Amino acid sequence: MEMYELDGLRDFLWQENHKSNNDIYFLENMDSWSNELRRVLDKALLNTLTNFSSSNETAILIRGCPIGNLPDTPVTSGYIESEHVMLSAKFLFAMFGLMKIMPISYTGENSGKAIRHIVPKISQNSQIGSHGYLEFNFHVDNPDLSLIGEESKRPPCLEYLALYCLRGDSQAITELIDLKDIVEFMSDDEIKIAQSNQFNIQRPDSFEDGNPSIKNAPLFTKFNGKYYSRYDFHNIQSTNNSSSTALNKINEILVNKINPLKIAFETGDFLIFKNQETMHKRSQFTPEYNGNERWLMRLFGMKDTPQNHLHNQLVLRS
């Protein structure tokens, strides 16, 4: 993973004072904001960001990004209008513009809004997920959707996932593992089984339309020489002995064979990774509910605008 520390950007401000809660406003202005960023970032970082989608790198971590003044962490609603965190919201979209990544959201998930606020929501504190604080084991986001290289009528699974830390918590450790490192520990037969239609996938709890499952789907796909995954510890089931053996092997590799990259998010950290080429996890932590709880902003992205992209919106049908 590439890691950068930004000098002097923490207080970087756009000159425009306009505030908006409309995702389309951010979408329409992301390129102009990214041009302003381009003028202040060093050439090495610019090169890394602009080439990320075509490179073999699967993650980039940048520290010292601008935040601005923050209200209390929204632990009651789990949501806050973007006008209250304008600088951070602009920075997220500007980074996607710089990297030529299309921000997306999904109908039925996060109310169709692009930015999701990853906070320990009081009413969901026992949930395993982005609004909980219990351990959230290794997974790919939205694993029930169509992977790269998969022939499916389902909407495409997001390719990129960005997390932008507004407030950190040293108890909460995010772990990241490359899929290619997992595959190295698997036999040819185990990989073949993982690519077969022998797995059922439950839709994640963050979707608001219940938890319909996808049956008889592959766990891995391979396209243009790369493997892609929908692994989700909490939402994947095997359908027979061979798929159970393959799934158990992956679980064993995750626990015993690989040392994951570990990140304790700090205020101003920006992490982006390739969702289908990695697996990520977050440890359990204990929020104090005093207004300073852990707070990340999440944004999904695709390299290209998907064919079923809704007109004049960044929302995909789920």
C-alpha atoms as one frame of an Amber mdcrd trajectory, in Angstrom:
protein
   0.000   0.000   0.000   1.212   3.488  -0.825   1.146   5.955   2.098   1.601
   9.740   1.966   1.668  12.541   4.523   0.418  15.885   3.251   2.205  19.041
   4.350   0.153  22.199   4.675  -3.072  20.803   3.211  -4.953  20.349   6.489
  -6.107  23.968   6.315  -6.675  24.003   2.553  -9.990  25.676   1.752 -11.904
  26.149  -1.464 -12.767  29.765  -2.134 -16.401  28.993  -2.907 -18.745  29.429
   0.059 -21.787  27.710  -1.473 -23.313  24.946   0.653 -25.427  22.106  -0.668
 -26.924  18.777   0.365 -27.524  17.649  -3.225 -25.254  14.870  -4.511 -25.661
  16.152  -8.055 -24.112  19.482  -7.000 -21.011  17.617  -5.798 -20.931  15.502
  -8.942 -21.130  18.526 -11.221 -18.350  20.392  -9.396 -15.928  17.585  -8.586
 -13.727  18.218 -11.624 -13.232  21.903 -10.869 -12.443  21.098  -7.237  -9.997
  18.410  -8.318  -8.193  20.971 -10.503  -7.657  23.129  -7.431  -6.235  20.132
  -5.588  -4.004  19.342  -8.537  -2.257  22.706  -8.117  -1.230  22.032  -4.497
  -0.351  18.310  -4.472   3.194  17.168  -5.187   3.938  15.388  -8.459   4.671
  11.991  -6.920   1.312  11.860  -5.165  -0.505  13.169  -8.232   1.062  10.441
 -10.335   0.049   7.776  -7.818  -3.530   9.028  -7.641  -4.089   9.445 -11.372
  -2.627   6.013 -12.168  -4.243   4.132  -9.279  -7.069   2.505 -11.230  -4.679
   0.988 -13.796  -1.882   0.111 -11.372  -1.258  -3.049  -9.373  -1.597  -1.058
  -6.147  -4.759  -1.970  -4.271  -4.805   0.810  -1.630  -3.571   4.335  -0.936
  -3.517   6.012   2.486  -3.044   9.794   2.716  -2.662  11.498   6.086  -3.151
  15.153   6.968  -6.113  15.938   4.698  -8.365  18.969   5.361 -11.320  18.612
   7.729 -12.669  22.010   8.833 -14.932  22.630  11.829 -16.998  19.648  12.912
 -20.266  19.276  14.802 -20.745  16.408  17.244 -20.575  12.949  15.727 -24.153
  12.131  14.540 -24.653   8.990  16.631 -28.421   9.454  17.040 -29.412   9.676
  13.374 -26.321   8.127  11.798 -26.566  10.871   9.180 -25.809  14.559   8.768
 -26.456  16.877   5.833 -23.362  17.586   3.754 -23.680  21.347   4.305 -22.427
  20.761   7.871 -19.260  19.018   6.649 -18.827  20.835   3.336 -15.036  20.906
   3.275 -14.753  17.174   3.873 -17.501  16.336   1.370 -15.869  18.501  -1.297
 -12.494  16.896  -0.635 -13.950  13.388  -1.066 -15.517  14.237  -4.424 -12.419
  16.209  -5.500 -10.216  13.179  -4.862 -12.522  11.007  -6.982 -12.420  13.641
  -9.721  -8.632  13.665  -9.583  -8.504   9.877  -9.838 -11.147   9.746 -12.616
 -13.404   7.585 -10.467 -17.175   7.907 -10.747 -18.943   8.254  -7.358 -21.960
   5.968  -7.057 -24.642   4.943  -4.606 -27.370   2.297  -4.674 -31.128   2.446
  -4.392 -32.241   0.809  -1.170 -28.900   1.427   0.561 -28.072   4.547   2.564
 -31.297   6.107   1.229 -29.603   6.359  -2.174 -27.176   9.024  -0.882 -23.550
   8.983  -2.002 -21.855   9.672   1.337 -22.500   7.278   4.202 -21.438   8.293
   7.687 -19.693   5.431   9.474 -20.539   6.103  13.110 -21.624   3.984  16.118
 -25.331   4.753  15.851 -26.973   4.424  19.257 -30.038   2.524  18.036 -27.879
  -0.005  16.154 -25.065  -0.492  18.638 -25.546  -4.271  18.638 -25.455  -4.484
  14.825 -22.463  -5.918  13.000 -21.908  -3.329  10.313 -21.009   0.250   9.533
 -23.335   1.697  12.208 -22.267  -0.728  14.928 -19.199  -1.130  17.114 -18.959
  -4.932  17.334 -16.219  -6.655  15.354 -16.931  -6.419  11.615 -15.020  -9.343
  10.129 -13.322  -9.556   6.713 -15.610  -8.751   3.826 -16.124  -7.137   0.438
 -18.793  -4.429   0.369 -22.057  -5.299  -1.416 -20.986  -8.889  -2.227 -24.375
  -9.857  -3.648 -23.847  -7.616  -6.682 -22.102  -8.567  -9.918 -18.307  -8.921
  -9.847 -15.900  -7.840 -12.561 -15.855 -10.595 -15.184 -19.101 -12.160 -13.975
 -21.952 -12.737 -16.411 -24.915 -11.525 -14.411 -27.982  -9.324 -14.727 -27.389
  -7.916 -11.240 -26.023  -4.361 -10.936 -22.235  -4.064 -10.701 -20.512  -4.285
  -7.350 -18.556  -1.145  -6.483 -14.915  -1.181  -7.571 -13.522   1.467  -5.205
 -14.239   2.305  -1.588 -12.945   5.469   0.098 -12.957   6.157   3.847 -12.259
   9.664   5.125 -11.663  10.009   8.866 -13.212  13.016  10.590 -12.645  11.602
  14.084 -10.559   8.585  15.002 -10.653   6.053  17.829  -7.422   4.198  18.608
  -9.435   1.167  19.771 -10.919   0.653  16.309  -8.378  -1.035  14.049  -9.111
  -1.416  10.349  -7.373  -4.345   8.646  -6.818  -4.776   4.914  -5.696  -7.866
   2.989  -4.969  -8.292  -0.723  -6.926 -11.045  -2.469  -3.846 -12.031  -4.463
  -2.056 -12.885  -1.201  -4.910 -15.218  -0.225  -4.909 -16.952  -3.610  -1.206
 -17.778  -3.214  -2.074 -20.096  -0.299  -4.840 -21.905  -2.193  -4.457 -25.006
  -4.364  -5.611 -25.040  -7.985  -8.577 -27.213  -7.004  -9.591 -24.817  -4.202
  -9.395 -21.852  -6.576 -11.472 -23.733  -9.141 -14.147 -24.444  -6.532 -14.123
 -20.774  -5.450 -14.827 -19.846  -9.094 -17.766 -22.241  -9.360 -21.433 -21.472
  -8.670 -21.510 -23.172  -5.279 -22.033 -20.260  -2.864 -25.025 -18.326  -1.516
 -24.702 -14.667  -0.561 -26.956 -12.728   1.774 -27.511  -9.033   1.088 -25.808
  -6.852   3.763 -27.861  -5.284   6.559 -27.154  -1.765   5.263 -29.756  -2.314
   2.523 -33.244  -1.241   3.486 -35.197  -3.825   1.493 -34.563  -6.809   3.715
 -31.901  -9.428   3.109 -32.671 -11.373  -0.074 -29.989 -13.895  -0.922 -28.212
 -14.650  -4.181 -27.997 -18.388  -4.740 -25.437 -20.480  -6.607 -22.909 -17.765
  -7.377 -19.097 -17.895  -7.561 -16.986 -16.645  -4.680 -14.149 -15.576  -7.037
 -14.026 -14.491 -10.642 -10.970 -14.050 -12.865 -10.820 -11.423 -15.593  -7.804
 -10.257 -17.619  -5.466 -12.189 -15.350  -6.794 -10.775 -12.044  -8.931 -12.391
  -9.384 -11.964 -10.640  -7.888 -13.915 -11.648  -4.791 -17.275 -11.309  -3.020
 -16.078 -12.888   0.210 -18.041 -11.771   3.265 -17.521 -13.605   6.547 -20.980
 -12.625   7.792 -23.009 -13.136   4.611 -21.541 -16.011   2.580 -22.614 -19.652
   2.799 -21.329 -22.777   1.092 -23.801 -25.179  -0.532 -21.947 -28.519  -0.354
 -18.866 -30.225   1.061 -16.436 -29.004  -1.604 -17.479 -25.357  -1.316 -17.447
 -25.659   2.480 -13.865 -26.941   2.343 -12.804 -24.052   0.091 -14.517 -21.500
   2.324 -12.922 -22.975   5.440  -9.540 -22.787   3.746  -9.998 -19.074   3.062
 -11.060 -18.482   6.667  -7.978 -20.363   7.877  -5.699 -18.312   5.591  -7.176
 -15.061   6.903  -6.578 -16.087  10.517  -3.249 -17.889  10.336  -1.362 -17.237
   7.097  -1.369 -13.496   6.381  -0.395 -10.455   8.399  -2.958  -7.813   7.390
  -2.202  -4.139   7.026  -3.531  -2.482  10.199  -4.717   1.122  10.384  -5.874
   3.091  13.412  -7.610   5.954  11.623  -6.599   9.473  12.660  -8.410  12.714
  11.882  -7.577  13.707   8.296  -6.816  10.189   7.017  -8.048   9.344   3.515
  -7.971   5.665   2.511  -9.075   4.334  -0.857  -8.870   0.694  -1.891 -10.063
  -1.642  -4.612 -13.097  -3.312  -3.082 -13.153  -6.535  -5.120  -9.363  -7.051
  -4.932  -9.115  -6.726  -1.151 -10.935  -7.700   2.031 -11.298  -5.369   4.982
 -12.218  -5.691   8.635 -12.783  -3.471  11.679 -12.166  -4.476  15.274 -14.645
  -3.998  18.099 -14.441  -0.720  20.022 -16.329   1.007  22.819 -17.845   4.429
  22.010 -18.301   6.841  24.912 -21.175   8.794  23.323 -19.822  12.193  24.299
 -19.905  13.848  20.858 -16.400  12.738  19.874 -17.116   9.215  18.637 -15.310
   7.652  15.683 -16.594   9.173  12.437 -15.679   8.176   8.894 -17.241   9.301
   5.634 -17.608   6.561   3.018 -17.874   6.957  -0.744 -18.256   4.202  -3.369
 -16.883   4.471  -6.890 -16.580   2.862 -10.314 -13.938   3.340 -12.984 -16.592
   3.961 -15.624 -20.211   5.049 -15.473 -22.220   1.788 -15.431 -24.760   1.149
 -18.168 -27.667   1.087 -15.713 -26.675   4.403 -14.179 -29.836   6.436 -13.651
 -30.212   9.555 -15.767 -28.703  12.656 -14.135 -28.045  10.751 -10.927 -25.205
   8.758  -9.445 -27.549   6.075  -8.128 -27.446   2.464  -9.305 -30.491   0.271
  -9.194 -29.959  -2.392  -6.581
